[in-house]
């Protein structure tokens, strides 16, 4: 049986993910007490046509359940294929989302305002966050992008298969907080200073040709591939099936886009689930 546990801070997209997974054929249950996980798995009848069970466990649980989450997790039969997906966004983004929807945060009260509730939620969910198989930062994701990400990385992934995401980004906009590996490409030759290609993205043939011709770029690519190929089998053995690799340059338009595309193409020859996301380059998507 497949069990997906959806968690994360309120406003980060848990309900959206639960709806996506339900549409894909899972039996979905919202707001499950962590202490009831074992009984829920034993008693829930899943139709043969269903892909598994998905439950949402978040800060609506009482403190005792959350503090003992890992113990409740260990109670589940080892034959159950369990994965934890943790969704989060920056506190500023969460505050903005709540302000726009005017919903009430589950931890707010007469004594606790929205900012305090969001900060408190991080503390209460720390134990779940620590053991998550996949962390997704939704601050910069549109609902359609989140839908595509869940369908590609979670729903369509075969049992025990590694899912790799190569994400390009610009350091000026911050480092992706959900990355497992971060590589800095700012030491590489910069197409921005080439007048004839500065306005193109890293996917343009002219930019690719420029970077392909640079020995330093080839050396960086080779080193990243060597490191990942050396360590991916160890992630697999440890049942870490989701790997996010972030490659960054100054603005996230040229070098990082080029490298993310090139790395994805290389690893697509070895793994079934390899996708690319260009966080800061709209013309490269």
HUSULHU-V665953 format. One record per residue. N is the residue number from 1. PHI is phi as a letter, one per 30 degrees, with the letter a starting at -180 (999 if undefined). Layout:
BEGIN
n & phi
N & PHI
N & PHI
END
This chain:
BEGIN
n & phi
1 & 999
2 & c
3 & b
4 & c
5 & c
6 & c
7 & b
8 & k
9 & d
10 & d
11 & j
12 & d
13 & j
14 & d
15 & d
16 & d
17 & d
18 & d
19 & d
20 & d
21 & d
22 & d
23 & d
24 & d
25 & j
26 & c
27 & d
28 & c
29 & b
30 & c
31 & h
32 & c
33 & d
34 & e
35 & d
36 & c
37 & e
38 & d
39 & d
40 & d
41 & d
42 & d
43 & c
44 & d
45 & c
46 & c
47 & d
48 & e
49 & d
50 & d
51 & d
52 & l
53 & c
54 & b
55 & b
56 & c
57 & b
58 & b
59 & d
60 & d
61 & d
62 & d
63 & e
64 & d
65 & d
66 & d
67 & d
68 & c
69 & e
70 & d
71 & d
72 & d
73 & d
74 & d
75 & d
76 & d
77 & e
78 & d
79 & d
80 & d
81 & d
82 & c
83 & b
84 & c
85 & c
86 & c
87 & c
88 & a
89 & a
90 & d
91 & e
92 & d
93 & d
94 & d
95 & d
96 & d
97 & d
98 & d
99 & d
100 & d
101 & c
102 & i
103 & d
104 & c
105 & d
106 & d
107 & c
108 & d
109 & a
110 & d
111 & c
112 & b
113 & d
114 & d
115 & e
116 & d
117 & d
118 & d
119 & d
120 & d
121 & d
122 & e
123 & d
124 & d
125 & c
126 & e
127 & d
128 & d
129 & e
130 & d
131 & c
132 & d
133 & d
134 & b
135 & c
136 & b
137 & d
138 & c
139 & e
140 & c
141 & c
142 & d
143 & e
144 & d
145 & d
146 & d
147 & e
148 & d
149 & d
150 & d
151 & d
152 & d
153 & d
154 & c
155 & d
156 & d
157 & d
158 & d
159 & e
160 & i
161 & d
162 & d
163 & c
164 & c
165 & b
166 & c
167 & c
168 & d
169 & a
170 & c
171 & d
172 & d
173 & c
174 & j
175 & d
176 & e
177 & d
178 & c
179 & d
180 & d
181 & b
182 & b
183 & c
184 & c
185 & c
186 & d
187 & d
188 & d
189 & e
190 & c
191 & d
192 & e
193 & c
194 & c
195 & e
196 & d
197 & b
198 & d
199 & c
200 & c
201 & c
202 & d
203 & c
204 & d
205 & e
206 & d
207 & d
208 & e
209 & d
210 & d
211 & d
212 & e
213 & d
214 & c
215 & e
216 & d
217 & d
218 & d
219 & d
220 & d
221 & e
222 & d
223 & d
224 & d
225 & d
226 & d
227 & d
228 & d
229 & d
230 & d
231 & c
232 & e
233 & d
234 & d
235 & d
236 & d
237 & d
238 & d
239 & i
240 & c
241 & c
242 & c
243 & b
244 & c
245 & c
246 & c
247 & b
248 & b
249 & b
250 & d
251 & c
252 & i
253 & c
254 & c
255 & d
256 & d
257 & d
258 & e
259 & d
260 & d
261 & d
262 & d
263 & d
264 & d
265 & d
266 & d
267 & d
268 & d
269 & d
270 & c
271 & b
272 & d
273 & c
274 & b
275 & b
276 & b
277 & b
278 & c
279 & d
280 & c
281 & b
282 & d
283 & d
284 & c
285 & d
END
